[in-house]
């Protein structure tokens, strides 16, 4: 397979801290290996509209520390159609682009895979999502930063919880995955953690909160992933607790998109840098239709199809740790 001469890089799906650092790593690796690099704006929409700019090593100055993505991101419906993808292909052909780096989550990788199959353009994915829910990597870009953000906020909520003897229910992101809830919950010392992967029902939580109250706890934190499968939203959970345990004064805090913003942690910057360099080096070696990841501190490649369909498992031992410590 011929080495690429022109690579395009884009960010797609929900933004995540570390995406800028990954774009920087791709652009600079291209400069290092004498490859032309186009930055595509607005994700796949930019490919369809031809909204892209030739970048050089200096185009990505002073962004390693910035949250969000300067290339901007979008969830693009038109790219889900063969016509949209044909327009995108025409644009990259016109520019002579012969490989694509897609930084995003599983939805973005699905688009990349179909595009590769239809038009035979080599593509490589870099996992960028705060949810950490992608198979083939121990960590996704933005996850570590989001965890630190959540823990910092829950620490603050704890001040009020303990000053007022209240029970706080904190909803964190994670539409399909409980990584953020489980890890931030343990890190912030939550009494209870509800995640999509494990539906223990609300009664177990009530029993545990009752035990805590009897043992002298005067305030509590319950962390709930937004995709939690108890079937109740956080406000309903709050009502349920207040009805069944009337001595608790309950408040709800939905953290929302603040979890996606902010300067990337050092961990995410290093991860992004390694992934960006690896993506370009592997494209040069002829890799395609794969995602870069890190497992046991080694860079690995996983077929996009597997990355999309595989499940990023929750560490069950963490559930046990959370249970033991919530005594
Ligand atoms: O994919 C990351 C994520 O943060 C999910 O946890 C959340 O459900 C979703 O994005 C929110 O997406 P949007 O910004 O489109 O509302």
Boltz pocket constraint, residues with backbone or C-beta under 6 A from the ligand:
constraints:
  - pocket:
      binder: B
      contacts: [[A, 14], [A, 105], [A, 129], [A, 130], [A, 131], [A, 173], [A, 174], [A, 175], [A, 176], [A, 226], [A, 260]]
      max_distance: 6.0
